Amino acid sequence: MSKRAVLEVIALDVEDAVAAQAGGADRLELVTDMAADGLTPAAATVTAIRAAVDIPVRVMLRLADGFAAGAVERLAAAACEMREAGAEEFVLGFLDGDGQVDLAAVERVAGELEGCRWTFHRAIDHAADRDALRKQLADFPGLDTYLTAGSARGVDAGVPVLCAEAGRRGEPGYGQQLLVGGGLRLEHVPALREAGVDAFHIGGAARLDGWSGPVSAEAVARWRSVLGS
């Protein structure tokens, strides 16, 4: 538990990014349209944020609500556009109609990243078999993180799964970092840290007024203090 935990904060714009860094965030997840749970931002926003902060920024590759890939070639083009705008790290994840990983879509889009590091997002929480998904993607180029609540219902319901998966680190399919987010609250942290979780992801919790207001450096600093500096 002595290892410094990673704190990732969702940012929608430059104001959010600057406040998150000031509060002690280690990394940003950059999205737009939280009404759809986070979609690919504008290229200009990527460029502006890269110029405004010096912490890593992971850019969402997702064009519509839900976890179906949809227009895969548009996603691949978006990946190229984001890279041209300065993005170096990404977030993506696609399921087919049966809740299995859409391997063809992941391969096509991640192929445009040419080894850039990326997170498989909370699509894993909606997968028919999360263990099978992990094993299918075990050695996928660039994949170094799973963002998960442990359950489609959020961290409240997912803590047992998260703790169990943290205990499997190093097994095939469990080599990637476990990044916990999705209804995460400060009271969840002690049990997760005790289980070995060392990366946390916050969105609304980083804002004093929830999603109706910007990221608060004060709110982020509170999380940074709890997680350790």
C-alpha positions in Angstrom: 0.0 0.0 0.0 3.0 2.3 0.1 3.2 2.7 -3.6 1.8 6.0 -4.9 -1.5 5.4 -6.6 -2.3 6.8 -10.1 -5.1 9.3 -10.1 -6.8 9.8 -13.5 -9.3 12.6 -14.0 -11.9 13.1 -16.8 -11.4 16.4 -18.6 -13.8 18.0 -21.1 -11.7 21.1 -21.9 -8.6 23.1 -21.1 -10.1 24.5 -17.9 -10.7 21.0 -16.6 -7.2 19.9 -17.6 -5.4 22.8 -15.8 -7.5 22.3 -12.6 -6.9 18.6 -12.6 -3.1 19.0 -12.9 -3.1 21.7 -10.2 -4.9 19.3 -7.9 -2.4 16.6 -8.4 -3.9 14.4 -11.1 -1.4 12.0 -12.7 -3.2 11.6 -16.0 -6.3 12.9 -17.9 -9.0 11.1 -19.8 -10.1 13.5 -22.5 -13.7 13.1 -23.7 -16.7 15.1 -24.9 -20.4 14.7 -24.3 -20.8 13.0 -20.9 -24.5 12.6 -21.6 -23.3 9.7 -23.9 -20.8 8.6 -21.3 -17.9 10.2 -23.1 -17.1 10.5 -26.9 -14.1 11.5 -29.0 -13.3 15.1 -28.5 -12.5 17.7 -31.1 -8.9 17.7 -32.4 -8.5 21.3 -31.5 -9.3 20.5 -27.8 -6.6 17.8 -27.9 -4.0 20.3 -29.2 -5.0 23.0 -26.7 -4.8 20.6 -23.7 -1.5 19.2 -24.8 -0.2 22.8 -24.8 -1.7 23.7 -21.5 -0.6 20.7 -19.3 2.3 18.4 -19.1 0.7 15.3 -17.6 -0.3 12.4 -19.9 -3.6 12.6 -21.7 -5.6 9.6 -22.9 -8.0 10.5 -25.6 -11.3 8.6 -26.0 -12.0 6.8 -29.4 -15.8 6.4 -29.3 -18.3 7.9 -31.7 -21.7 7.0 -30.1 -23.3 5.9 -26.9 -23.0 2.2 -26.1 -20.2 -0.2 -26.8 -20.7 -1.3 -30.4 -18.0 0.0 -32.7 -20.3 1.3 -35.3 -18.5 2.9 -38.2 -15.1 1.3 -37.8 -13.4 3.2 -40.6 -14.6 6.5 -39.0 -13.1 5.4 -35.8 -9.8 4.6 -37.5 -9.9 8.0 -39.2 -10.6 9.6 -35.8 -7.6 7.8 -34.3 -5.4 9.3 -37.1 -6.8 12.7 -36.6 -6.2 12.6 -32.8 -2.6 11.5 -33.3 -2.0 14.4 -35.8 -3.4 16.7 -33.1 -0.8 15.5 -30.6 -2.5 12.6 -28.8 -0.1 9.9 -27.7 -2.3 7.7 -25.5 -5.9 6.5 -26.0 -9.0 4.9 -24.6 -11.2 2.4 -26.5 -13.2 -0.8 -26.3 -15.8 -2.5 -28.4 -18.3 -5.4 -27.9 -20.4 -7.2 -30.4 -24.1 -7.9 -30.1 -23.4 -11.0 -28.0 -21.3 -9.1 -25.4 -18.0 -10.6 -26.7 -15.0 -8.4 -27.5 -15.3 -7.1 -31.1 -11.8 -8.2 -31.9 -11.9 -7.0 -35.5 -12.9 -3.5 -34.5 -10.3 -3.4 -31.7 -7.6 -4.6 -34.1 -8.5 -2.1 -36.8 -8.6 0.9 -34.5 -5.7 0.0 -32.3 -3.7 -0.7 -35.5 -3.8 3.0 -36.2 -2.2 3.7 -32.9 1.0 1.9 -33.9 1.9 0.8 -30.4 0.7 3.8 -28.5 -0.5 3.0 -25.0 -4.2 2.6 -24.5 -6.9 1.7 -22.0 -9.8 -0.8 -22.6 -12.6 1.1 -21.0 -15.8 0.0 -19.1 -17.1 -2.1 -22.0 -15.4 -4.8 -20.0 -18.1 -4.3 -17.3 -20.8 -5.1 -19.9 -19.0 -8.1 -21.4 -20.6 -11.6 -21.4 -17.4 -13.0 -19.9 -14.8 -10.5 -18.7 -12.2 -13.2 -18.0 -12.5 -14.5 -21.6 -12.2 -10.9 -22.9 -9.0 -10.3 -20.9 -7.4 -13.5 -22.1 -8.3 -12.7 -25.8 -6.6 -9.3 -25.4 -3.8 -10.6 -23.1 -0.9 -9.7 -25.4 -2.5 -7.0 -27.5 0.0 -4.3 -28.5 -0.3 -1.1 -26.5 -3.0 -2.3 -24.1 -1.7 -1.5 -20.6 -4.8 -0.7 -18.6 -8.4 -1.8 -17.9 -10.8 0.9 -16.7 -13.5 -1.0 -14.7 -16.0 -0.7 -11.9 -16.1 -4.5 -11.6 -19.8 -4.4 -12.5 -22.1 -2.7 -15.0 -23.9 -1.3 -11.9 -20.8 0.5 -10.7 -18.1 0.2 -8.0 -20.6 -0.3 -5.2 -21.6 -3.7 -6.8 -18.1 -4.4 -8.2 -15.8 -4.2 -5.2 -15.6 -8.1 -4.8 -14.7 -8.5 -8.5 -12.2 -5.7 -8.4 -10.4 -7.2 -5.3 -10.4 -10.6 -6.9 -8.9 -9.4 -10.1 -6.3 -7.3 -8.3 -5.2 -10.6 -6.7 -4.7 -12.2 -10.1 -2.1 -9.7 -11.3 0.5 -11.4 -13.4 -1.7 -14.2 -14.6 -2.4 -14.4 -18.4 -4.9 -11.6 -19.2 -4.2 -9.9 -15.9 -0.9 -8.2 -16.6 -2.5 -4.8 -17.4 -3.1 -2.2 -14.7 -6.5 -2.2 -13.0 -7.9 1.4 -13.1 -11.0 1.6 -11.0 -13.7 4.0 -11.9 -17.5 4.2 -12.3 -19.3 5.5 -9.3 -16.1 5.5 -7.3 -16.2 7.2 -3.9 -13.5 7.9 -1.3 -15.0 5.3 1.0 -14.2 2.6 -1.5 -10.5 3.4 -1.5 -9.2 1.6 1.7 -10.5 -1.8 0.7 -9.3 -1.4 -2.9 -5.9 -0.3 -1.8 -5.7 -3.2 0.7 -6.4 -5.5 -2.2 -3.6 -4.0 -4.2 -5.4 -1.6 -6.6 -3.1 1.2 -7.4 -5.0 3.3 -10.0 -8.2 5.3 -9.7 -10.4 7.2 -12.2 -12.8 10.0 -11.2 -15.2 12.2 -13.2 -18.1 13.8 -11.3 -16.2 13.3 -8.0 -13.5 15.8 -9.3 -16.2 18.5 -9.6 -17.7 20.3 -6.6 -21.0 20.6 -8.4 -20.9 17.3 -10.2 -21.1 17.4 -14.0 -22.8 20.8 -13.9 -19.5 22.4 -13.1 -15.8 22.3 -14.0 -13.1 20.2 -12.5 -12.1 21.6 -9.1 -8.4 21.6 -8.1 -9.6 21.4 -4.5 -11.7 18.2 -5.1 -8.8 16.6 -7.0 -6.4 17.5 -4.2 -8.7 15.8 -1.7 -8.4 12.5 -3.7 -4.7 13.0 -4.1 -4.3 13.4 -0.3 -6.3 10.2 0.4 -4.4 8.2 -2.3 -1.0 9.5 -1.1 1.4 11.9 -2.6 
